[in-house]
Amino acid sequence: MKIDGQEIWLSRADGSSPQRLKAQPGDWDALRDELVSMLTPKAGLKVVVADCWIRYFLMELPDGIVNLKDAFRLLNARFESLYGQAATDWLLQADWHRNEPMLACALPRSLLQAVDTYSLSSLEPHLVTIWRKQCASLPATGAWCFVQDGISTLLYWQQGILRLVRQLHCADVDALLALELLRLGEQLPTEKFWTGDARPTQWHLLEAIA
């Protein structure tokens, strides 16, 4: 199942054409009710979610954090300080690393509750699915902008370590990247990648591999 900014599409394993659901993205109760009439209990389900429903941030664990319980407490506190919303309303995930910054994201908990009665193999942002499949082929230092439903999510990494994560409505990504790297004391990377509409000519295309 793919949840876009304006539509929800359900694909089946038999290869039939994807079906557009009546439920609107954001109305997770309506999604839950509609799926009841379409799927058998415990049916297998994989969900990819558009970035407009996701909150991203960069997370780094201090040396004193030694277990996952404390790490999640810090993750929740970081989310609440950045977005001003209760972490209990969100499902927080992170690509855990002990000694380097990590990509963290939050998905609406009400979305999880709409689909967790099924055999859920994954529930993850579209950006994350692309990043996992493409990151091994990317250079050691670079930037990537993922544009979807009017939201730009910008990542910058140096020598394989993630240094910057920004998510916002932005018409001039080059200016944003230059400003953020100036703040970090870093130079603009020679390799820049773009997924989505309106790709600037100086950015390389990064395919959104399904």
Secondary structure by P-SEA (a helix, b strand, c coil): ccccccbbbbbccccccbbbbcccccaaaaaaaaaaaccccccbbbbbbccccbbbbbbbbccccccaaaaaaaaaaaaaaacccccccccccccccccbbbbbbcccaaaaaacccccccccccaaaaaaaaccccccccbbbbbbcccbbbbbbbcccccccccccccccaaaaaaaaaaaaccccccbbbbccccccccbbbbbbcc
